[in-house]
Amino acid sequence: MTPSNDELLAALSELIAIPSVSADAAHADDVRAAGAWVQERILAGGGEAELVETDRNPLVIGEFRASERAEEAPTVLCYAHFDVQPPDPLELWESSPFELTRRNGNLYARGVADDKGNLLFLVEAASRLAAAGELPVNVRVAFDGEEEVGGDSVVTWVEQDRGPADAAMILDGAMIGRNVPAFYVGVRGMLYFHLRLRTGRTDMHSGMFGGAALNAVHALMGVLAGVVAGPDGRLPASLRAGATPPTTEELAAWAQLPSGTEELSHYGGTPIAPGAAEEFHLRVFADTSLDVNGIAGGSPDLVKTVLPVEARANVSIRLAPGQDPDEIRRGFEQLVRERVPEGAELEILLRNSPWPAVTAADSAAVRLAGDAFERVVGSRPLLVRSGGTLPIYAALVRRGLPTFATGFGVDSEANVHAPNENVPETALAVGVETLREVFLAFAALR
C-alpha cells in the first residue's frame, strides 16, 4: 500500500525533530540518531542499509535493488545529508526550529530544505517503486552526517568505493523559483593559502626607520598586487588557464536567472569593474576568481606608530571547471614570489585544494532526468553551475560519473542556514513523484 502524503509528512516531522546539529558536539548523539532513523527508513522500505563509522559522524550507506534482473540494471548513486545547521538565533524563528510547522502554504523547520526533506523524498520514491515491483534501476545511497561541518568522510568513501554506478544524483540543491527546477552541473574548485611575510627581527619606530627599512605590510600589499584582479576585474592569464567554456545551452539557461545587478543589489554589493554585473553568471560560474579573505599586520586599531616586520594574509582562489589545482598553484606561487622585495621572506602554506568539476550538459543522465522533471513539474530544469565548492560533486565526476545536483526547496525563499527555513507544502508530493519519474527514466541509461 502506498503511504499517503499525511504519512510522509509525519515521517518528515519525526526526522526533523531530531536536532542533528553536526557543528555542536553536544548533539553528536542526535546526529547518530538521525542516521539510525534514516537507516531504519530504508530497511522498512525494502532496501539495504548500514551505519558506517567514520572519524567523526557516521554515514548511511545503502541500496534499493532493481525489481528485476538487478545485476544487469543500471545503477544510480545518490547523495544527501542528514545533519543540519545550528538554529541560532532562536528569537528570530516564528515557530520551534525542530518542530515541522505548516504556515502560509509552507513547511517550516531546520533542515526541511537543507537537506532532510530532499533525502526523505529520495528514499520514499525508491521505496514506493520497490514496493510496487517497478524499480528499474539499482539505487545506491551515500548519506552524510557531517556535510555542514565540511567533513570529507563521504568523499573518501566515494574514492574508495568499488561498487557499480552509471550516474550520480546529489539531492542537496534547490529550485530557482516555484516550478522552475535547476540542475547544478558544475562547481568551482578552490586553492586556499596562508601567506606570512617577514622583513626583520622586530617592529621598529616609524620615525627612526620609516623610509629606510622595509615595511612588511607594504611588502605584502605589493606581493598581492601581482595576483588580484586588474581594472577589468579579471585575473592574470596564468591563473585563468584551462577553464572550460560554458555550452550554448548553459548560456541560454543562465540568461533566465536573476540578473547580476539584482544579485549584487540584494546584498548591497558593488561591481568589481564596468560590465561585471552584466557578466555576473559567466564570471561566477565559469571563470577564476581570487580574494584576499583577510590581512593582518601592524596595529590597525590603536595609535601605534610602528614599522611592522610581519604581515599575514589568507587568500582563496576559486577554480573554474577544467582547471588543474596544481597548475594554478604553481602559477600563483610564481607570481607572488616574483614580487617579494630583496631581503624579505615569504612563507606560503596551502591549506585546501578541492578540484573543480563539470558534467556535460548533453549527457544521457542529465537529459533523461530533465525529461522526468519536465513531465512532473511542467518545465525543464535550467542547467546552472555553482560558484562555490562541493567536494562530493568533484569526487563523483572524477570517478567518471555524469553528476547533477538538484532539490525541491525554492532558493530565493528557503532561508537555508537562517531562521524560518522552509519549503512549499507541495514539495512533498512534487519531490517524491519527480524522483519516482527520474528513477523510471534512468532505465534507459544502458
Disulfide bonds with the S-S distance in Angstrom:
none
